Amino acid sequence: MGIGIVRDMFPSCRYGDWFCGGFSYADIALFMGVHYGVRLGGPALDSVPALRLWYRRMQDRPAVAAVVAEIETADRRLSRPVTRREP
């Protein structure tokens, strides 16, 4: 998923905290794509401030934080090291 596509999709976040107004499957699905992009050193989220803030809100959700921790544990065990850039 390119940052340009996300930038085009994300103006809706200016009007609320979540991608489709209320927290939904759309936020979960988009988070996974954005998270893997960040994890693999993709484009920084700074060029889309609403996306960066949304990503932090997602990370603050306890269930999301737990899944991110599981992914990071599995990465350390199963994958080659990847240089991670903070959003």
Summary of the structure (lengths in Angstrom):
residues: 87
radius of gyration: 13.0
end to end distance: 15.7
largest distance: 40.0
contacts: 214
relative contact order: 0.16
helix: 69%
strand: 2%
